[in-house]
Amino acid sequence: MLGIVPAAGRGSRIQPLGFSKELLPVGSRIDGQTERPCAVSEYLVRRMVQAGVDKICFIIGSGKSDILEYYAAGYGDAAALFVVQPNPVGLCDAIFRAAPLVAPDEVVLVGLPDTIWFPEDGFRHLPDDQLSFLLFPVDQPEFFDAVVIDVHERVIEIQVKRQDATTNWVWGAFKMPGHILHQLAALWRERERSDEYIGTLVNAYIAAGGTAFGVRAGSDYVDVGTFNGYRTALRLLENDASSAQRRPTMIMPGAQSHVPVVPGEGA
């Protein structure tokens, strides 16, 4: 099982930081007996590892060698792979750069490394044999990709950053078998790589006879790529730290064991 983490974006909304936005400290983790900052991307990576991935492919751009250094030893039991996206020209381009590493029968997980969401086991709510999106309710769907589904959870349309979005359920992560990833990549090339967003490509995939599903299993979703989102994430993690039901297990970068963590305390 492979996790794809597109981390080549410039992060202009929250710069200047002096480091890649994916390493922005949000909350904390326990390292032995010491509390240390937790990089925002670790929340996604941890969710992938808990879902069963044994390889995590980071798509990085020039000037983002700090991500390579941070995750070089892998994460928990998962090995780290790195692929370069020379220019940050969109999510589709980033994701499909990992396609040569994906076997047709391999399960692929994709998420955004500057987001924090719950429940932690969200990926487990998605089937392994279908293109499926983990959906979250948000207050302002026009800033995200809203996903319209029917009564059978089939995706009817993905409304990409539309002011007139007809649903407040947006995708925050997705899963698919490798052969569907390759189908999407081939369709993207047929469309002359014109799709920047995965939503427009999936709409074309559905129009061509493909099927996708949306699963409303998400509860909280925060984009940490803005200052407002950063503050919201800190509040979310502080609230989470007081909830025994959501207290996560931290898998340290390169570690082989799990240690408890209370993110948000001392942040």
C-alpha positions as CSV (number, residue, x, y, z in Angstrom):
1,M,0.0,0.0,0.0
2,L,1.4,3.4,-1.1
3,G,0.7,6.8,0.3
4,I,1.2,9.8,-1.9
5,V,1.9,13.2,-0.2
6,P,2.1,16.1,-2.7
7,A,4.4,18.6,-1.0
8,A,5.8,20.7,-3.8
9,G,3.7,23.8,-3.3
10,R,5.2,27.1,-2.4
11,G,2.9,27.8,0.5
12,S,2.6,31.5,-0.4
13,R,-0.4,32.0,1.8
14,I,1.5,31.5,5.0
15,Q,5.1,32.5,4.0
16,P,7.7,33.7,4.9
17,L,8.5,30.8,7.2
18,G,12.1,30.0,6.4
19,F,11.2,26.3,5.8
20,S,8.7,24.3,3.9
21,K,5.1,24.8,5.0
22,E,4.7,21.0,5.4
23,L,7.1,21.2,8.3
24,L,5.2,24.0,10.1
25,P,5.0,23.1,13.8
26,V,1.3,22.5,14.9
27,G,0.7,21.0,18.2
28,S,3.3,18.7,19.8
29,R,4.5,15.1,20.1
30,I,6.2,13.2,22.9
31,D,9.8,12.0,22.1
32,G,10.8,9.7,24.9
33,Q,10.1,12.0,27.9
34,T,10.4,15.2,26.0
35,E,7.6,17.2,24.3
36,R,8.6,18.4,20.9
37,P,6.8,20.3,18.1
38,C,4.9,18.2,15.6
39,A,5.1,19.1,11.8
40,V,1.7,19.6,10.2
41,S,2.4,16.9,7.6
42,E,2.9,14.3,10.3
43,Y,-0.8,14.2,10.9
44,L,-1.5,13.0,7.4
45,V,1.5,10.7,7.3
46,R,0.5,9.1,10.6
47,R,-3.1,8.5,9.3
48,M,-1.6,6.8,6.3
49,V,0.6,4.5,8.3
50,Q,-2.2,3.6,10.6
51,A,-4.2,2.7,7.5
52,G,-1.6,0.2,6.5
53,V,0.8,1.9,4.0
54,D,4.3,0.5,3.8
55,K,5.6,3.2,1.5
56,I,5.1,6.9,1.5
57,C,6.0,8.9,-1.6
58,F,6.6,12.6,-1.0
59,I,6.4,14.8,-4.1
60,I,8.8,17.7,-3.5
61,G,9.9,20.7,-5.4
62,S,13.2,22.5,-5.7
63,G,14.2,24.2,-2.5
64,K,12.3,21.7,-0.4
65,S,15.2,19.4,0.6
66,D,14.2,19.9,4.3
67,I,11.3,17.6,3.7
68,L,13.7,14.9,2.4
69,E,15.9,15.4,5.5
70,Y,13.0,15.3,7.9
71,Y,11.5,12.0,6.5
72,A,14.6,10.4,5.1
73,A,14.5,7.5,7.6
74,G,10.8,6.8,6.9
75,Y,7.9,7.0,9.3
76,G,7.1,4.2,11.7
77,D,7.3,1.0,9.6
78,A,6.8,2.8,6.3
79,A,9.7,3.6,3.9
80,A,10.0,7.0,2.4
81,L,10.3,7.7,-1.3
82,F,10.9,11.0,-2.9
83,V,9.9,12.2,-6.4
84,V,10.6,15.7,-7.7
85,Q,8.0,18.0,-9.3
86,P,10.2,20.6,-11.1
87,N,7.5,23.2,-11.2
88,P,4.4,23.5,-8.9
89,V,1.8,23.3,-11.7
90,G,-1.0,21.6,-10.0
91,L,-2.2,18.6,-7.9
92,C,-2.7,16.3,-10.8
93,D,0.8,16.8,-12.1
94,A,2.2,16.1,-8.6
95,I,0.1,13.0,-8.0
96,F,0.8,11.4,-11.3
97,R,4.6,11.8,-10.9
98,A,4.3,8.9,-8.5
99,A,2.5,6.7,-11.0
100,P,5.6,4.8,-12.2
101,L,6.0,3.5,-8.6
102,V,2.5,2.1,-8.4
103,A,1.5,-1.5,-9.3
104,P,-1.9,-2.0,-10.8
105,D,-3.2,-4.0,-7.9
106,E,-1.6,-1.8,-5.2
107,V,-3.9,0.4,-3.0
108,V,-3.1,4.1,-3.1
109,L,-3.9,6.7,-0.5
110,V,-3.7,10.5,-1.3
111,G,-4.0,13.4,1.1
112,L,-2.8,17.0,1.5
113,P,0.1,17.6,3.9
114,D,-1.1,21.0,5.1
115,T,-4.4,19.8,6.5
116,I,-5.5,18.2,9.8
117,W,-8.6,16.1,9.9
118,F,-10.5,13.7,12.0
119,P,-11.3,10.9,12.6
120,E,-7.8,9.5,12.5
121,D,-9.0,6.2,11.0
122,G,-10.7,8.0,8.1
123,F,-8.9,6.1,5.4
124,R,-10.3,2.8,6.8
125,H,-13.8,4.0,5.9
126,L,-12.9,4.0,2.2
127,P,-13.0,0.8,0.1
128,D,-9.8,-0.5,-1.4
129,D,-11.2,-1.4,-4.8
130,Q,-12.9,1.9,-5.8
131,L,-11.9,5.5,-6.4
132,S,-13.4,6.9,-3.2
133,F,-13.2,10.3,-1.4
134,L,-13.3,10.9,2.3
135,L,-15.8,13.8,2.8
136,F,-15.9,16.4,5.5
137,P,-18.5,19.1,6.3
138,V,-17.2,22.7,6.2
139,D,-18.7,26.1,6.7
140,Q,-17.4,27.6,3.5
141,P,-17.3,25.0,0.7
142,E,-16.6,27.6,-1.9
143,F,-12.9,27.5,-0.8
144,F,-12.7,23.7,-1.3
145,D,-13.8,21.0,-3.7
146,A,-17.4,20.2,-2.9
147,V,-18.5,16.7,-3.7
148,V,-22.1,16.0,-4.8
149,I,-23.2,12.4,-4.3
150,D,-26.4,10.4,-4.8
151,V,-28.2,8.1,-2.3
152,H,-25.8,5.3,-3.2
153,E,-22.7,7.5,-2.4
154,R,-21.7,7.7,-6.1
155,V,-20.1,11.0,-7.0
156,I,-22.3,13.0,-9.4
157,E,-20.0,16.0,-9.6
158,I,-17.1,17.7,-7.9
159,Q,-17.6,21.4,-7.7
160,V,-14.1,23.0,-7.7
161,K,-14.0,26.1,-5.6
162,R,-17.4,27.3,-6.8
163,Q,-19.2,30.2,-5.1
164,D,-22.5,28.4,-5.8
165,A,-21.5,25.1,-4.3
166,T,-24.6,23.0,-3.7
167,T,-23.2,21.0,-0.8
168,N,-21.0,21.7,2.2
169,W,-19.3,18.3,2.0
170,V,-15.8,18.5,0.6
171,W,-13.1,15.9,0.0
172,G,-10.1,15.8,2.2
173,A,-8.4,12.6,1.1
174,F,-9.0,9.8,-1.3
175,K,-8.1,6.2,-2.0
176,M,-8.0,4.0,-5.1
177,P,-6.4,0.8,-6.6
178,G,-3.4,1.4,-8.7
179,H,-5.1,0.5,-12.0
180,I,-7.5,3.4,-11.5
181,L,-4.6,5.8,-10.7
182,H,-3.1,4.8,-14.1
183,Q,-6.5,5.3,-15.8
184,L,-6.7,8.8,-14.4
185,A,-3.2,9.5,-15.4
186,A,-3.9,8.4,-19.0
187,L,-7.0,10.5,-19.1
188,W,-5.1,13.5,-17.8
189,R,-2.5,13.1,-20.6
190,E,-5.3,12.7,-23.2
191,R,-6.7,16.0,-21.9
192,E,-3.2,17.5,-22.6
193,R,-2.5,17.9,-18.9
194,S,-5.0,20.7,-18.7
195,D,-6.4,19.7,-15.3
196,E,-4.8,21.4,-12.4
197,Y,-7.3,20.1,-9.9
198,I,-8.2,16.5,-9.3
199,G,-11.9,17.5,-9.3
200,T,-12.1,18.6,-12.9
201,L,-10.3,15.4,-14.0
202,V,-12.6,13.2,-11.9
203,N,-15.6,15.0,-13.5
204,A,-14.2,14.0,-16.9
205,Y,-13.6,10.5,-15.7
206,I,-17.2,10.1,-14.6
207,A,-18.4,11.6,-17.9
208,A,-16.4,8.9,-19.7
209,G,-18.1,6.1,-17.7
210,G,-15.9,5.9,-14.6
211,T,-17.3,5.6,-11.1
212,A,-16.3,7.4,-7.9
213,F,-17.7,7.3,-4.4
214,G,-17.9,9.8,-1.6
215,V,-18.0,8.7,2.0
216,R,-19.3,11.1,4.6
217,A,-17.2,9.8,7.4
218,G,-15.2,12.9,8.2
219,S,-16.0,15.1,11.2
220,D,-13.4,17.9,11.3
221,Y,-11.2,19.3,8.5
222,V,-8.8,22.3,8.7
223,D,-6.6,23.7,6.0
224,V,-3.5,24.9,7.9
225,G,-2.1,26.8,4.9
226,T,-3.5,30.2,6.1
227,F,-3.0,32.0,9.4
228,N,-6.7,31.6,10.2
229,G,-6.5,27.9,9.5
230,Y,-3.4,27.6,11.6
231,R,-5.1,29.2,14.6
232,T,-8.2,27.0,14.0
233,A,-6.0,23.9,13.9
234,L,-4.4,24.7,17.3
235,R,-7.9,25.1,18.8
236,L,-9.0,21.8,17.2
237,L,-6.0,19.9,18.6
238,E,-6.4,21.5,22.1
239,N,-10.0,20.3,22.1
240,D,-8.9,16.9,20.8
241,A,-6.3,16.5,23.6
242,S,-9.0,16.6,26.2
243,S,-11.0,13.8,24.4
244,A,-10.0,10.3,25.3
245,Q,-11.8,9.0,22.2
246,R,-9.5,11.0,19.9
247,R,-6.2,10.9,21.7
248,P,-3.8,9.8,18.9
249,T,-0.8,7.6,18.9
250,M,2.3,9.3,17.5
251,I,4.5,7.3,15.2
252,M,7.9,9.0,15.2
253,P,9.7,9.7,11.9
254,G,12.0,6.7,11.4
255,A,10.8,5.0,14.6
256,Q,9.7,1.4,14.9
257,S,7.4,1.9,17.9
258,H,4.4,3.9,18.9
259,V,4.3,6.4,21.8
260,P,1.3,8.3,23.1
261,V,1.1,12.0,22.3
262,V,-1.2,14.8,23.3
263,P,-1.0,17.3,20.4
264,G,-1.8,20.9,21.3
265,E,-0.6,20.9,24.9
266,G,2.2,23.5,25.2
267,A,1.7,24.5,21.6
